[in-house]
Amino acid sequence: MAAVVNSVEMRLVSGSSWRRVGLIPMLVAVGLGFVFVVMWLAVAAFVFAYNPLWSLLLTASTTVFAVYLALVGQRLLSDGRRQYILELNDSEAVLVVLDRRKGCRSTQMVLLDDVRYAEYYPFQDSASIILHAPYTDMEIPLWPMGSHGQDVVDFLDGRGVRVVNVQGDDPIPD
């Protein structure tokens, strides 16, 4: 008679980033920020005839703000081009990140027996969990997994991994 081994596995593939809860407000905010950049640059051009130093200062600060907005926008677009594949089983967690913009793939793995604890960040639009092991700290983004993010937390908790909710008053182990 052969022994039957019940192995529990979970495989999650991230959904479209266009369904991310805060994406539309962020895009509107970045767009509105660029409208203000154009307005302040117009004001700086008008003021130049009256006070060149003030105009240059205004142009410099507006340019710094525009660069910041461009970086935020680039990060939003970059996140939108990534696909996350999370595989969990009784012994390990494997995270594969496919970056379609850069055309690269990265893989991280941690053995669940080696995980001392997991830090859970339950914030709706940026949910993630960080698995702390002696040889690595593996961050798993839960926000692109939609409603299945809680399934990951429950899976880890069911396998004996101590999950620390940072939003609550759970103490972080040493």
C-alpha positions as CSV (number, residue, x, y, z in Angstrom):
1,M,0.0,0.0,0.0
2,A,1.4,3.4,-1.0
3,A,1.5,6.3,1.3
4,V,-0.6,9.2,0.2
5,V,0.9,12.7,0.8
6,N,-1.5,15.6,0.8
7,S,0.4,18.6,-0.4
8,V,-1.3,21.9,-0.4
9,E,-0.3,24.4,-3.0
10,M,-1.4,27.9,-3.9
11,R,-0.5,29.7,-7.1
12,L,-1.5,33.4,-7.6
13,V,-1.0,35.5,-10.6
14,S,-1.3,39.2,-10.3
15,G,-4.2,41.0,-11.9
16,S,-4.1,44.0,-14.1
17,S,-2.6,47.1,-12.4
18,W,-5.4,49.1,-13.9
19,R,-7.7,47.7,-11.3
20,R,-5.5,49.0,-8.5
21,V,-7.7,50.9,-6.1
22,G,-5.7,54.2,-6.0
23,L,-4.4,54.2,-9.6
24,I,-7.0,56.6,-11.1
25,P,-6.7,59.2,-8.3
26,M,-2.9,59.0,-8.6
27,L,-3.0,59.5,-12.4
28,V,-5.4,62.5,-11.9
29,A,-3.1,64.0,-9.3
30,V,-0.1,63.6,-11.5
31,G,-2.0,65.2,-14.4
32,L,-3.2,68.0,-12.2
33,G,0.4,68.5,-11.0
34,F,1.6,69.0,-14.5
35,V,-1.2,71.5,-15.1
36,F,0.2,73.5,-12.2
37,V,3.7,73.1,-13.5
38,V,2.7,74.8,-16.8
39,M,0.8,77.5,-14.9
40,W,3.8,78.3,-12.6
41,L,6.2,78.3,-15.5
42,A,3.9,80.8,-17.2
43,V,3.9,82.9,-14.1
44,A,7.7,82.7,-13.9
45,A,7.9,83.9,-17.5
46,F,5.6,86.9,-16.8
47,V,7.4,87.8,-13.6
48,F,10.9,87.8,-15.2
49,A,10.5,91.3,-16.5
50,Y,9.8,92.6,-13.0
51,N,12.1,90.4,-10.8
52,P,14.5,88.1,-12.6
53,L,15.9,86.5,-9.5
54,W,12.4,85.6,-8.2
55,S,11.5,84.2,-11.7
56,L,14.6,82.0,-11.7
57,L,13.9,80.7,-8.3
58,L,10.3,79.9,-9.2
59,T,11.4,78.2,-12.4
60,A,14.0,76.1,-10.5
61,S,11.5,75.0,-7.9
62,T,8.8,74.2,-10.5
63,T,11.4,72.2,-12.5
64,V,12.2,70.1,-9.4
65,F,8.5,69.5,-8.8
66,A,8.1,68.5,-12.5
67,V,11.0,66.0,-12.2
68,Y,9.4,64.5,-9.1
69,L,6.0,64.2,-10.8
70,A,7.7,62.5,-13.8
71,L,9.4,60.0,-11.5
72,V,6.0,59.2,-9.8
73,G,4.4,58.8,-13.2
74,Q,7.2,56.6,-14.4
75,R,6.9,54.4,-11.3
76,L,3.1,54.0,-11.8
77,L,3.7,53.0,-15.4
78,S,6.5,50.7,-14.4
79,D,4.4,48.9,-11.8
80,G,1.7,48.5,-14.4
81,R,4.1,46.5,-16.6
82,R,5.0,44.0,-13.9
83,Q,3.4,40.7,-13.4
84,Y,3.8,38.8,-10.1
85,I,3.4,35.0,-9.8
86,L,3.4,33.7,-6.3
87,E,3.6,30.0,-5.6
88,L,3.2,28.7,-2.1
89,N,3.4,25.1,-0.9
90,D,4.0,23.3,2.3
91,S,7.7,23.9,2.3
92,E,8.5,27.1,0.3
93,A,7.4,30.4,-1.2
94,V,8.5,31.3,-4.7
95,L,7.9,34.8,-6.1
96,V,8.5,35.3,-9.9
97,V,8.4,38.9,-11.2
98,L,8.1,39.4,-14.9
99,D,9.0,43.0,-16.0
100,R,7.5,43.4,-19.5
101,R,9.0,46.9,-19.8
102,K,12.6,45.7,-19.3
103,G,12.0,42.2,-20.6
104,C,13.5,40.6,-17.6
105,R,12.4,38.0,-15.0
106,S,13.5,37.5,-11.4
107,T,12.8,34.7,-9.0
108,Q,13.0,34.7,-5.2
109,M,12.5,31.7,-3.0
110,V,12.4,31.2,0.8
111,L,11.8,28.0,2.7
112,L,8.9,28.4,5.1
113,D,10.6,26.4,7.8
114,D,13.3,29.1,7.8
115,V,10.9,32.1,8.1
116,R,11.2,33.5,11.6
117,Y,8.1,35.8,11.1
118,A,6.2,37.7,8.5
119,E,5.5,41.4,8.6
120,Y,2.0,42.0,7.1
121,Y,1.1,45.5,5.8
122,P,-2.6,45.4,5.1
123,F,-3.1,48.8,3.6
124,Q,-5.6,48.5,0.8
125,D,-3.6,50.0,-2.1
126,S,-0.1,48.9,-1.0
127,A,-0.6,45.6,0.8
128,S,2.4,43.5,1.1
129,I,4.0,40.9,3.3
130,I,7.7,40.5,4.1
131,L,9.0,37.1,5.0
132,H,12.0,37.3,7.3
133,A,14.5,34.4,7.1
134,P,18.1,34.3,8.2
135,Y,19.4,34.5,4.6
136,T,16.9,36.9,3.1
137,D,13.9,39.2,3.6
138,M,11.5,38.5,0.8
139,E,8.8,41.1,0.1
140,I,5.6,39.8,-1.5
141,P,3.4,42.5,-3.0
142,L,-0.2,41.6,-2.2
143,W,-1.9,44.6,-3.7
144,P,-1.8,43.2,-7.3
145,M,-3.4,39.9,-6.1
146,G,-6.7,41.6,-5.4
147,S,-8.9,39.9,-2.9
148,H,-6.6,36.9,-2.7
149,G,-4.0,38.7,-0.6
150,Q,-5.8,37.6,2.5
151,D,-5.5,34.0,1.3
152,V,-1.7,34.3,1.4
153,V,-1.8,35.6,4.9
154,D,-4.2,32.7,5.9
155,F,-2.0,30.2,4.1
156,L,1.1,31.3,5.9
157,D,-0.7,31.4,9.3
158,G,-2.0,27.9,8.7
159,R,1.6,26.7,8.1
160,G,2.8,28.0,11.4
161,V,4.5,31.1,10.2
162,R,4.0,33.9,12.7
163,V,2.3,36.8,10.9
164,V,2.7,40.2,12.5
165,N,0.2,42.8,11.5
166,V,1.9,46.2,11.5
167,Q,-1.4,48.1,11.5
168,G,-2.3,46.4,14.8
169,D,-0.3,46.5,17.9
170,D,1.5,43.2,17.3
171,P,5.0,43.3,18.6
172,I,7.8,42.5,16.1
173,P,9.9,39.6,17.3
174,D,13.7,40.0,17.8
